Amino acid sequence: MELFESQSQEDLFPVQDSSDIRDAPLAERMRPLDFDEFVGQEDVLAEGQPLRVAIEHDRVPSLILWGPPGTGKTTLASLIAKKTQATFVPFSAVLSGVPELRGLLKTAQQRRKVSGQRTLLFVDEIHRFNKAQQDAFLPYVERGDIILIGATTQNPSFEVIAPLLSRSMVVVLQSLNEEALRHILNRALSDTKRGLGFSRVTLTPDAQRLLLGYGNGDARSMLTGLEFVVGQYAKPGKPTTIDQLHVEQALKQKALRYDRDGEEHYNLISAFIKSMRDTDPDGALYWLARMLEGGEDPKFIARRMMIFASEDIGMADPQGLLIASAVFHAVEVIGLPEAQINLAHGVTYLATAPKSNASYMGLLAARKDAKEKGNLPVPLHLRNALTPLMKDLDYGKNYRYAHDDPKGAKAQRHLPKELEDRQYYKPKNSSSPSADDEEDITAPW
């Protein structure tokens, strides 16, 4: 008997038309059955996109699916499983360990040797394996014994080993926007077979908006909230209208004037940042209060303060970043309601601090050159001669050591030859970029 032969696709992706479908959570019942139902990731999965074509023609490479919870990683794996001729095996890095994985990989190797059939291995939360454990995949991916599909909420650059990344295609799934969430919400309300269409529930616009905000880019979270609200207020056999108050009472969620993708959310955070930038602590405190009263995540506010401290204060007051970092730490450790005191402290400090965006503008100008000029070589005198060959090639030749020759070190060239006259960092007492240059390099926000 083959290892894990009892663990089928249905163990991870239950059959949607089974007789007990009503017992499954709404989010599971509404899992898309084909690409026509899959919404929110059109940039990578719309009809005609390379990945979609590869899936439909059963030419899927090894993939790392990276995105926040509820964005479709597991669903995408299920759709790939339906299209592939390979043997599909789901595996959870949370529920199983490396010994089980090694046995599974050996079985995959034997399967391909005997029948020529490859194994499509779906590893949920692949980041749970440490980097040494991830080495177990390499020879099997390299030989083609398995097609690896790893799902993770963490940045693969830090959580997946480089050799595995080089053998895989990273697919970035974004948090679902309001349009995608609204589509999923309406489909769940109207679908009489898998959704809540039988309940005859109608949501008012405010109730719908509140549920979209509750989802916060996560379809699973939104559908879980919807199912709970409908369960509380739907009247069997009778049409029911659910309003904002019903949603608030059921989810203990305040009615937000804004949500993750709503205009008012961005309006308020923009007013907050610009009040601090314009050295107006009163305006900044008011917009802080508006966000807190609206139920905004205080960590989001504190993160924006940390960005502001470097972008708008910078070297005019280097203490600003330390204060903002301390506020973020306080918010994490203390939490609301007391953390609002720390936020107010940080806001008034940042708002009244002197301002300089020279560091940030310098980075934007340098990035512009890096992008336009390509991979300019590092000057030889700045390279380390790690081997005799490098030394023979003049790596490090004529380098002036700053501690021995401060004047010479300052005079030596540190930019590629093509950029030797560039000045990126221009403090307030230096000449500023021209209006045209500034328009060219300023970030959209």
VOPAGU-2260 file (C-alpha; in pm, 1 decimal, decimal comma):
REM VOPAGU-2260
SITE   aa  ch    i         X         Y         Z
SITE  MET   A    0       0,0       0,0       0,0
SITE  GLU   A    1     137,4     340,6     -95,0
SITE  LEU   A    2     209,2     592,3     175,0
SITE  PHE   A    3     -72,2     845,7     219,1
SITE  GLU   A    4    -293,8     663,0     -31,9
SITE  SER   A    5    -590,6     740,7     194,5
SITE  GLN   A    6    -514,9    1112,1     176,9
SITE  SER   A    7    -691,9    1215,9    -140,0
SITE  GLN   A    8    -776,9    1546,3    -298,5
SITE  GLU   A    9   -1111,2    1537,7    -120,2
SITE  ASP   A   10    -934,5    1539,8     218,0
SITE  LEU   A   11    -818,8    1894,5     151,0
SITE  PHE   A   12   -1079,1    2002,9    -102,5
SITE  PRO   A   13   -1414,0    1841,0      -9,2
SITE  VAL   A   14   -1646,6    1745,7    -293,3
SITE  GLN   A   15   -1886,8    2033,9    -336,9
SITE  ASP   A   16   -2192,2    1834,8    -445,7
SITE  SER   A   17   -2192,3    1579,9    -163,8
SITE  SER   A   18   -2509,4    1519,5      32,7
SITE  ASP   A   19   -2367,6    1680,0     346,2
SITE  ILE   A   20   -2259,2    2004,0     176,3
SITE  ARG   A   21   -2487,6    2205,8     406,5
SITE  ASP   A   22   -2275,9    2097,2     704,1
SITE  ALA   A   23   -1960,0    2256,1     564,1
SITE  PRO   A   24   -1879,1    2619,7     646,9
SITE  LEU   A   25   -2001,0    2872,1     392,1
SITE  ALA   A   26   -1646,2    2967,4     294,9
SITE  GLU   A   27   -1574,7    2603,7     208,5
SITE  ARG   A   28   -1901,9    2555,3      21,0
SITE  MET   A   29   -1838,3    2865,1    -189,5
SITE  ARG   A   30   -1486,2    2764,8    -288,4
SITE  PRO   A   31   -1467,2    2820,1    -668,4
SITE  LEU   A   32   -1506,1    2506,4    -876,4
SITE  ASP   A   33   -1350,5    2654,6   -1191,1
SITE  PHE   A   34   -1175,4    2965,6   -1315,3
SITE  ASP   A   35   -1504,8    3131,2   -1405,2
SITE  GLU   A   36   -1582,0    3155,6   -1032,6
SITE  PHE   A   37   -1229,5    3258,5    -930,6
SITE  VAL   A   38   -1217,9    3637,2    -884,4
SITE  GLY   A   39    -969,7    3891,3    -758,6
SITE  GLN   A   40    -639,9    3774,4    -912,7
SITE  GLU   A   41    -697,8    3870,1   -1274,9
SITE  ASP   A   42    -342,6    3998,7   -1323,2
SITE  VAL   A   43    -209,2    3642,6   -1299,5
SITE  LEU   A   44    -513,1    3422,4   -1368,2
SITE  ALA   A   45    -730,5    3601,9   -1622,7
SITE  GLU   A   46    -801,0    3412,6   -1943,0
SITE  GLY   A   47    -493,8    3424,7   -2165,8
SITE  GLN   A   48    -247,8    3496,9   -1884,5
SITE  PRO   A   49      59,7    3268,5   -1906,6
SITE  LEU   A   50      -7,6    3088,1   -1577,7
SITE  ARG   A   51    -371,8    3026,2   -1666,9
SITE  VAL   A   52    -267,4    2885,1   -2006,2
SITE  ALA   A   53      -4,0    2662,4   -1842,8
SITE  ILE   A   54    -261,5    2526,2   -1597,4
SITE  GLU   A   55    -522,3    2459,5   -1867,0
SITE  HIS   A   56    -266,7    2274,1   -2079,8
SITE  ASP   A   57    -127,1    2074,9   -1786,8
SITE  ARG   A   58     216,1    2234,7   -1811,5
SITE  VAL   A   59     235,3    2367,6   -1457,1
SITE  PRO   A   60     584,6    2433,6   -1318,4
SITE  SER   A   61     663,3    2416,5    -950,1
SITE  LEU   A   62     494,9    2715,0    -783,0
SITE  ILE   A   63     521,0    2913,7    -462,3
SITE  LEU   A   64     184,8    3080,7    -395,9
SITE  TRP   A   65     240,4    3385,0    -175,3
SITE  GLY   A   66     -39,2    3599,0     -38,7
SITE  PRO   A   67    -241,4    3698,4     269,3
SITE  PRO   A   68    -504,2    3463,0     414,9
SITE  GLY   A   69    -825,5    3425,5     219,4
SITE  THR   A   70    -686,8    3531,8    -118,9
SITE  GLY   A   71    -722,2    3198,9    -299,0
SITE  LYS   A   72    -398,6    3002,3    -250,6
SITE  THR   A   73    -566,4    2675,2    -153,8
SITE  THR   A   74    -841,1    2728,4    -410,4
SITE  LEU   A   75    -585,8    2780,4    -687,0
SITE  ALA   A   76    -413,0    2458,2    -584,9
SITE  SER   A   77    -747,3    2276,2    -605,3
SITE  LEU   A   78    -810,7    2410,4    -957,2
SITE  ILE   A   79    -463,9    2303,1   -1066,6
SITE  ALA   A   80    -530,9    1958,0    -918,6
SITE  LYS   A   81    -837,8    1921,8   -1138,8
SITE  LYS   A   82    -644,2    2011,3   -1453,2
SITE  THR   A   83    -330,0    1804,5   -1403,9
SITE  GLN   A   84    -271,8    1442,1   -1500,9
SITE  ALA   A   85     -24,7    1404,7   -1216,2
SITE  THR   A   86    -115,1    1227,8    -892,6
SITE  PHE   A   87    -229,1    1497,6    -653,3
SITE  VAL   A   88    -112,8    1477,3    -291,4
SITE  PRO   A   89    -195,4    1748,4     -32,4
SITE  PHE   A   90      39,8    1790,3     261,0
SITE  SER   A   91      23,0    2027,6     556,4
SITE  ALA   A   92     343,4    2156,1     710,5
SITE  VAL   A   93     141,3    2218,6    1028,1
SITE  LEU   A   94     -11,1    1871,9    1067,9
SITE  SER   A   95     276,8    1655,4     941,7
SITE  GLY   A   96     651,3    1650,4     979,0
SITE  VAL   A   97     964,7    1580,2     780,4
SITE  PRO   A   98     967,4    1198,7     830,3
SITE  GLU   A   99     624,4    1172,8     667,3
SITE  LEU   A  100     738,9    1407,4     392,4
SITE  ARG   A  101    1045,6    1197,8     313,6
SITE  GLY   A  102     830,4     886,0     284,9
SITE  LEU   A  103     592,3    1067,2      53,6
SITE  LEU   A  104     879,8    1188,1    -165,1
SITE  LYS   A  105    1021,9     837,0    -191,4
SITE  THR   A  106     679,7     713,4    -300,6
SITE  ALA   A  107     664,1     988,1    -564,4
SITE  GLN   A  108    1006,9     887,2    -692,6
SITE  GLN   A  109     901,5     522,3    -714,5
SITE  ARG   A  110     572,7     614,0    -884,5
SITE  ARG   A  111     753,7     801,1   -1159,4
SITE  LYS   A  112    1008,6     523,0   -1202,2
SITE  VAL   A  113     741,5     253,7   -1236,3
SITE  SER   A  114     461,0     432,2   -1421,8
SITE  GLY   A  115     619,5     753,4   -1548,2
SITE  GLN   A  116     357,8     955,4   -1363,8
SITE  ARG   A  117     463,4    1262,5   -1167,9
SITE  THR   A  118     322,9    1371,2    -833,4
SITE  LEU   A  119     174,8    1715,8    -777,4
SITE  LEU   A  120     258,3    1789,0    -414,1
SITE  PHE   A  121      65,9    2073,3    -249,9
SITE  VAL   A  122     239,0    2188,6      70,2
SITE  ASP   A  123      25,6    2425,9     274,9
SITE  GLU   A  124     221,0    2674,3     491,0
SITE  ILE   A  125     553,3    2569,5     344,4
SITE  HIS   A  126     725,6    2837,1     552,7
SITE  ARG   A  127     668,6    2615,4     857,8
SITE  PHE   A  128     955,5    2398,2     736,4
SITE  ASN   A  129    1291,2    2546,0     829,9
SITE  LYS   A  130    1548,9    2600,4     560,2
SITE  ALA   A  131    1737,1    2279,3     631,7
SITE  GLN   A  132    1414,9    2078,8     609,6
SITE  GLN   A  133    1324,7    2241,8     278,4
SITE  ASP   A  134    1634,7    2082,4     130,4
SITE  ALA   A  135    1436,9    1756,6     122,9
SITE  PHE   A  136    1236,8    1882,5    -176,0
SITE  LEU   A  137    1531,5    1977,5    -394,7
SITE  PRO   A  138    1639,6    1649,0    -559,0
SITE  TYR   A  139    1280,3    1549,4    -630,1
SITE  VAL   A  140    1192,8    1883,5    -787,5
SITE  GLU   A  141    1523,2    1878,2    -977,2
SITE  ARG   A  142    1455,8    1532,6   -1127,1
SITE  GLY   A  143    1090,6    1609,7   -1198,3
SITE  ASP   A  144     954,8    1344,0    -961,0
SITE  ILE   A  145     724,3    1608,5    -812,3
SITE  ILE   A  146     563,7    1934,6    -915,0
SITE  LEU   A  147     578,1    2135,2    -594,5
SITE  ILE   A  148     305,8    2385,5    -510,0
SITE  GLY   A  149     387,8    2560,4    -184,2
SITE  ALA   A  150     147,4    2804,4     -19,6
SITE  THR   A  151     267,6    3068,6     223,1
SITE  THR   A  152     158,6    3392,9     384,1
SITE  GLN   A  153     522,9    3488,2     444,8
SITE  ASN   A  154     769,2    3653,7     208,8
SITE  PRO   A  155     935,4    3366,3      17,4
SITE  SER   A  156    1255,5    3569,5     -10,4
SITE  PHE   A  157    1306,3    3513,5     362,0
SITE  GLU   A  158    1116,6    3190,3     427,1
SITE  VAL   A  159    1196,0    2969,8     125,4
SITE  ILE   A  160    1551,6    2862,3      46,0
SITE  ALA   A  161    1710,7    3014,3    -263,8
SITE  PRO   A  162    1770,7    2682,1    -446,6
SITE  LEU   A  163    1400,2    2600,4    -415,3
SITE  LEU   A  164    1298,4    2949,4    -529,0
SITE  SER   A  165    1522,6    2920,9    -833,9
SITE  ARG   A  166    1340,5    2602,6    -934,6
SITE  SER   A  167     994,1    2748,8    -880,4
SITE  MET   A  168     775,9    3029,7   -1009,4
SITE  VAL   A  169     656,6    3268,6    -737,7
SITE  VAL   A  170     292,0    3369,1    -782,3
SITE  VAL   A  171     191,1    3672,5    -575,7
SITE  LEU   A  172    -176,1    3681,6    -476,7
SITE  GLN   A  173    -303,6    4018,6    -357,9
SITE  SER   A  174    -557,0    4098,0     -86,7
SITE  LEU   A  175    -896,9    4099,8    -251,8
SITE  ASN   A  176   -1026,0    4443,8    -339,9
SITE  GLU   A  177   -1377,4    4566,7    -270,3
SITE  GLU   A  178   -1505,4    4471,7    -615,2
SITE  ALA   A  179   -1388,0    4111,3    -579,2
SITE  LEU   A  180   -1524,5    4079,2    -225,3
SITE  ARG   A  181   -1858,1    4225,1    -333,5
SITE  HIS   A  182   -1881,0    3971,9    -617,0
SITE  ILE   A  183   -1812,3    3685,0    -376,1
SITE  LEU   A  184   -2060,8    3823,4    -122,5
SITE  ASN   A  185   -2339,7    3856,8    -377,9
SITE  ARG   A  186   -2272,7    3510,4    -518,0
SITE  ALA   A  187   -2295,0    3360,9    -169,6
SITE  LEU   A  188   -2627,8    3537,8    -108,6
SITE  SER   A  189   -2780,8    3428,0    -439,1
SITE  ASP   A  190   -2649,0    3072,2    -475,9
SITE  THR   A  191   -2927,0    2835,0    -366,2
SITE  LYS   A  192   -2719,1    2518,5    -392,1
SITE  ARG   A  193   -2396,3    2602,3    -212,3
SITE  GLY   A  194   -2464,9    2947,2     -70,1
SITE  LEU   A  195   -2736,1    3123,6     127,0
SITE  GLY   A  196   -2987,5    3180,5    -151,2
SITE  PHE   A  197   -3240,0    2958,2      25,2
SITE  SER   A  198   -3241,3    3198,0     323,8
SITE  ARG   A  199   -3391,6    3481,7     112,0
SITE  VAL   A  200   -3172,9    3741,8     282,7
SITE  THR   A  201   -3112,5    4093,4     151,9
SITE  LEU   A  202   -2838,3    4319,9     284,0
SITE  THR   A  203   -2877,4    4695,8     296,8
SITE  PRO   A  204   -2590,0    4890,0     133,7
SITE  ASP   A  205   -2453,9    4988,1     477,0
SITE  ALA   A  206   -2466,3    4627,5     600,0
SITE  GLN   A  207   -2288,7    4510,3     288,1
SITE  ARG   A  208   -2024,0    4778,0     326,7
SITE  LEU   A  209   -1964,2    4677,1     686,2
SITE  LEU   A  210   -1920,1    4311,5     591,1
SITE  LEU   A  211   -1678,0    4407,3     315,6
SITE  GLY   A  212   -1477,5    4600,1     572,2
SITE  TYR   A  213   -1496,5    4305,7     812,0
SITE  GLY   A  214   -1340,1    4087,0     542,5
SITE  ASN   A  215   -1052,9    4334,2     503,8
SITE  GLY   A  216    -930,0    4168,3     184,1
SITE  ASP   A  217    -994,4    3814,5     312,4
SITE  ALA   A  218   -1283,1    3630,3     142,0
SITE  ARG   A  219   -1286,8    3353,0     401,3
SITE  SER   A  220   -1320,6    3598,1     688,5
SITE  MET   A  221   -1597,4    3789,4     511,0
SITE  LEU   A  222   -1798,2    3473,5     432,3
SITE  THR   A  223   -1757,3    3348,6     788,9
SITE  GLY   A  224   -1897,6    3678,9     916,8
SITE  LEU   A  225   -2180,9    3670,2     663,1
SITE  GLU   A  226   -2280,1    3317,8     761,2
SITE  PHE   A  227   -2290,9    3411,3    1128,8
SITE  VAL   A  228   -2499,0    3724,1    1069,4
SITE  VAL   A  229   -2748,6    3540,5     848,5
SITE  GLY   A  230   -2770,2    3261,3    1104,7
SITE  GLN   A  231   -2863,3    3514,1    1371,3
SITE  TYR   A  232   -3134,7    3706,2    1185,7
SITE  ALA   A  233   -3269,1    3505,7     890,2
SITE  LYS   A  234   -3631,3    3397,8     930,6
SITE  PRO   A  235   -3703,2    3052,0     785,2
SITE  GLY   A  236   -3928,9    3074,8     483,1
SITE  LYS   A  237   -3957,5    3453,5     498,8
SITE  PRO   A  238   -3762,5    3729,1     322,5
SITE  THR   A  239   -3529,3    3907,7     563,8
SITE  THR   A  240   -3353,2    4240,4     533,5
SITE  ILE   A  241   -3033,9    4272,4     735,9
SITE  ASP   A  242   -2914,2    4624,7     806,8
SITE  GLN   A  243   -2603,7    4784,5     950,8
SITE  LEU   A  244   -2722,4    4755,6    1310,8
SITE  HIS   A  245   -2775,4    4380,8    1272,2
SITE  VAL   A  246   -2419,3    4336,4    1146,8
SITE  GLU   A  247   -2277,6    4553,7    1424,4
SITE  GLN   A  248   -2466,0    4361,1    1692,1
SITE  ALA   A  249   -2375,5    4019,8    1552,5
SITE  LEU   A  250   -2008,2    4087,1    1487,3
SITE  LYS   A  251   -1952,1    4343,4    1761,9
SITE  GLN   A  252   -1807,7    4557,0    1482,5
SITE  LYS   A  253   -1848,6    4933,7    1468,7
SITE  ALA   A  254   -1973,0    5086,5    1149,3
SITE  LEU   A  255   -1657,1    5214,2     984,6
SITE  ARG   A  256   -1670,2    5520,5     767,5
SITE  TYR   A  257   -1392,9    5353,2     571,9
SITE  ASP   A  258   -1244,4    5011,6     507,7
SITE  ARG   A  259    -925,9    4868,2     362,5
SITE  ASP   A  260   -1014,4    4957,8       5,1
SITE  GLY   A  261   -1266,9    5235,2      66,2
SITE  GLU   A  262   -1206,9    5598,1     -26,1
SITE  GLU   A  263   -1273,4    5733,8     323,0
SITE  HIS   A  264   -1001,0    5511,7     469,4
SITE  TYR   A  265    -744,3    5670,8     241,1
SITE  ASN   A  266    -892,6    6017,7     287,3
SITE  LEU   A  267    -843,0    6004,6     662,9
SITE  ILE   A  268    -491,9    5860,6     661,6
SITE  SER   A  269    -395,2    6117,9     396,3
SITE  ALA   A  270    -531,7    6402,6     611,0
SITE  PHE   A  271    -344,1    6260,3     911,4
SITE  ILE   A  272      -8,8    6240,7     730,7
SITE  LYS   A  273     -44,6    6584,0     568,5
SITE  SER   A  274    -135,4    6748,0     900,0
SITE  MET   A  275     186,6    6613,9    1052,5
SITE  ARG   A  276     383,8    6715,8     743,4
SITE  ASP   A  277     246,3    7070,3     770,3
SITE  THR   A  278     343,7    7087,9    1140,3
SITE  ASP   A  279     -17,7    7102,0    1259,5
SITE  PRO   A  280     -49,3    6887,2    1573,5
SITE  ASP   A  281    -415,3    6982,7    1621,8
SITE  GLY   A  282    -516,2    6855,5    1279,7
SITE  ALA   A  283    -306,0    6542,4    1325,8
SITE  LEU   A  284    -467,5    6465,6    1663,4
SITE  TYR   A  285    -816,4    6514,4    1520,3
SITE  TRP   A  286    -758,3    6273,8    1230,2
SITE  LEU   A  287    -594,7    6028,7    1471,5
SITE  ALA   A  288    -909,8    6045,5    1685,7
SITE  ARG   A  289   -1132,0    5993,4    1379,6
SITE  MET   A  290    -942,3    5680,5    1282,1
SITE  LEU   A  291    -944,9    5538,9    1633,7
SITE  GLU   A  292   -1317,8    5607,4    1671,1
SITE  GLY   A  293   -1375,3    5440,6    1335,0
SITE  GLY   A  294   -1208,1    5122,3    1457,2
SITE  GLU   A  295    -883,0    5148,2    1262,0
SITE  ASP   A  296    -606,9    4904,8    1356,7
SITE  PRO   A  297    -368,8    5110,9    1576,2
SITE  LYS   A  298     -72,9    4917,9    1438,8
SITE  PHE   A  299    -156,9    5044,7    1091,7
SITE  ILE   A  300    -146,5    5402,3    1223,2
SITE  ALA   A  301     182,1    5339,6    1405,5
SITE  ARG   A  302     337,4    5186,5    1093,9
SITE  ARG   A  303     247,5    5494,0     891,5
SITE  MET   A  304     405,1    5710,7    1161,3
SITE  MET   A  305     729,9    5514,2    1127,3
SITE  ILE   A  306     728,4    5570,4     751,4
SITE  PHE   A  307     652,9    5941,4     803,2
SITE  ALA   A  308     943,3    5977,5    1046,4
SITE  SER   A  309    1193,6    5883,5     776,2
SITE  GLU   A  310    1014,2    6022,4     472,3
SITE  ASP   A  311     923,0    6367,7     605,2
SITE  ILE   A  312    1147,3    6430,7     908,0
SITE  GLY   A  313    1460,3    6235,2     821,8
SITE  MET   A  314    1789,6    6394,1     917,4
SITE  ALA   A  315    1622,3    6714,3    1037,0
SITE  ASP   A  316    1553,2    6519,2    1357,6
SITE  PRO   A  317    1687,5    6161,3    1355,8
SITE  GLN   A  318    1515,1    6104,5    1691,6
SITE  GLY   A  319    1181,8    6103,0    1506,7
SITE  LEU   A  320    1226,7    5744,9    1384,4
SITE  LEU   A  321    1322,5    5630,0    1733,9
SITE  ILE   A  322    1009,8    5791,0    1878,3
SITE  ALA   A  323     788,9    5639,1    1607,1
SITE  SER   A  324     945,5    5295,4    1657,3
SITE  ALA   A  325     891,5    5321,8    2032,1
SITE  VAL   A  326     524,9    5411,5    1972,2
SITE  PHE   A  327     479,4    5108,0    1747,9
SITE  HIS   A  328     634,5    4884,9    2014,3
SITE  ALA   A  329     410,3    5038,5    2280,1
SITE  VAL   A  330     101,4    4977,3    2066,3
SITE  GLU   A  331     203,4    4610,9    2024,7
SITE  VAL   A  332     273,8    4558,4    2394,5
SITE  ILE   A  333      -5,0    4764,8    2551,4
SITE  GLY   A  334    -289,7    4763,0    2301,2
SITE  LEU   A  335    -601,4    4977,3    2308,2
SITE  PRO   A  336    -740,3    5170,0    2483,4
SITE  GLU   A  337    -424,1    5276,5    2668,5
SITE  ALA   A  338    -205,7    5271,4    2355,8
SITE  GLN   A  339    -394,2    5574,4    2222,7
SITE  ILE   A  340    -193,2    5777,2    2475,7
SITE  ASN   A  341     129,7    5655,0    2316,7
SITE  LEU   A  342      -7,0    5735,1    1972,8
SITE  ALA   A  343     -97,1    6088,4    2078,5
SITE  HIS   A  344     251,5    6135,4    2227,4
SITE  GLY   A  345     415,3    6021,8    1904,1
SITE  VAL   A  346     185,2    6227,0    1681,8
SITE  THR   A  347     252,1    6554,6    1861,6
SITE  TYR   A  348     627,5    6490,7    1855,2
SITE  LEU   A  349     632,4    6411,0    1483,0
SITE  ALA   A  350     399,5    6695,0    1392,6
SITE  THR   A  351     611,5    6957,2    1570,1
SITE  ALA   A  352     951,6    6817,5    1465,9
SITE  PRO   A  353    1155,6    6994,2    1193,7
SITE  LYS   A  354    1103,1    6843,4     849,3
SITE  SER   A  355    1336,6    6724,8     572,8
SITE  ASN   A  356    1271,9    6480,0     291,4
SITE  ALA   A  357    1630,5    6495,8     159,8
SITE  SER   A  358    1711,0    6133,7     246,3
SITE  TYR   A  359    1397,8    6006,4      76,8
SITE  MET   A  360    1439,7    6223,2    -232,5
SITE  GLY   A  361    1800,7    6111,2    -255,8
SITE  LEU   A  362    1692,1    5747,2    -256,6
SITE  LEU   A  363    1432,1    5811,4    -528,0
SITE  ALA   A  364    1692,1    5983,6    -745,2
SITE  ALA   A  365    1940,0    5698,8    -692,6
SITE  ARG   A  366    1673,5    5440,8    -776,4
SITE  LYS   A  367    1589,1    5630,3   -1092,7
SITE  ASP   A  368    1952,6    5607,6   -1202,9
SITE  ALA   A  369    1978,8    5242,9   -1098,4
SITE  LYS   A  370    1675,0    5159,3   -1309,4
SITE  GLU   A  371    1774,4    5363,5   -1613,3
SITE  LYS   A  372    2148,6    5291,1   -1617,6
SITE  GLY   A  373    2126,5    4917,4   -1551,8
SITE  ASN   A  374    2394,0    4708,9   -1381,2
SITE  LEU   A  375    2686,4    4948,0   -1377,6
SITE  PRO   A  376    3004,3    4774,6   -1254,8
SITE  VAL   A  377    3140,8    4835,3    -906,5
SITE  PRO   A  378    3469,1    5031,7    -934,9
SITE  LEU   A  379    3766,3    4798,5    -896,1
SITE  HIS   A  380    3911,3    4982,2    -596,5
SITE  LEU   A  381    3585,8    4919,8    -400,7
SITE  ARG   A  382    3586,0    4544,5    -461,3
SITE  ASN   A  383    3726,4    4293,8    -214,3
SITE  ALA   A  384    4004,1    4071,3    -345,6
SITE  LEU   A  385    3884,3    3743,9    -196,0
SITE  THR   A  386    4107,3    3520,9    -411,0
SITE  PRO   A  387    4452,9    3554,5    -570,2
SITE  LEU   A  388    4284,0    3576,5    -912,0
SITE  MET   A  389    4076,7    3872,5    -796,3
SITE  LYS   A  390    4391,3    4042,3    -669,7
SITE  ASP   A  391    4561,6    3984,1   -1006,0
SITE  LEU   A  392    4259,7    4149,2   -1170,1
SITE  ASP   A  393    4320,2    4464,1    -956,5
SITE  TYR   A  394    4029,3    4410,4    -720,5
SITE  GLY   A  395    4081,1    4654,3    -430,9
SITE  LYS   A  396    4383,8    4820,0    -592,5
SITE  ASN   A  397    4450,8    5176,4    -472,1
SITE  TYR   A  398    4170,1    5161,6    -216,8
SITE  ARG   A  399    4224,0    5424,7      54,8
SITE  TYR   A  400    4138,6    5301,4     404,0
SITE  ALA   A  401    3935,7    5574,0     578,0
SITE  HIS   A  402    4094,7    5524,5     919,8
SITE  ASP   A  403    4445,4    5562,0     778,1
SITE  ASP   A  404    4373,4    5824,6     513,5
SITE  PRO   A  405    4051,8    6019,6     594,4
SITE  LYS   A  406    4110,2    6287,8     330,2
SITE  GLY   A  407    4203,3    6040,2      61,7
SITE  ALA   A  408    3906,9    5818,2     144,5
SITE  LYS   A  409    3670,7    6110,2     109,0
SITE  ALA   A  410    3824,3    6206,2    -223,9
SITE  GLN   A  411    3810,4    5862,3    -383,0
SITE  ARG   A  412    3524,6    5776,2    -616,4
SITE  HIS   A  413    3237,0    5567,7    -472,2
SITE  LEU   A  414    2995,8    5577,7    -763,8
SITE  PRO   A  415    3027,3    5404,8   -1100,7
SITE  LYS   A  416    3222,4    5612,8   -1350,0
SITE  GLU   A  417    2908,2    5699,2   -1544,6
SITE  LEU   A  418    2754,9    5857,6   -1232,4
SITE  GLU   A  419    3059,9    6017,5   -1071,5
SITE  ASP   A  420    2909,9    6369,4   -1075,1
SITE  ARG   A  421    2577,3    6272,6    -919,8
SITE  GLN   A  422    2465,6    6421,3    -586,2
SITE  TYR   A  423    2165,8    6237,7    -444,0
SITE  TYR   A  424    2157,8    6362,5     -86,8
SITE  LYS   A  425    2080,0    6736,7     -84,6
SITE  PRO   A  426    2009,8    6868,5     266,3
SITE  LYS   A  427    1808,2    7185,2     305,4
SITE  ASN   A  428    2115,5    7405,7     286,3
SITE  SER   A  429    2211,2    7252,8     -49,9
SITE  SER   A  430    2066,4    7323,6    -389,7
SITE  SER   A  431    1740,2    7141,1    -444,1
SITE  PRO   A  432    1642,4    6934,7    -747,8
SITE  SER   A  433    1476,8    7131,9   -1023,3
SITE  ALA   A  434    1100,9    7125,8   -1048,2
SITE  ASP   A  435    1124,2    6895,2   -1347,4
SITE  ASP   A  436    1355,8    6653,9   -1168,0
SITE  GLU   A  437    1137,1    6654,8    -860,0
SITE  GLU   A  438     827,1    6571,9   -1061,6
SITE  ASP   A  439    1022,3    6293,5   -1228,0
SITE  ILE   A  440    1129,3    6113,9    -912,1
SITE  THR   A  441     864,9    6186,8    -652,3
SITE  ALA   A  442     664,9    5878,5    -550,9
SITE  PRO   A  443     290,0    5884,5    -629,2
SITE  TRP   A  444     189,7    5914,2    -267,8
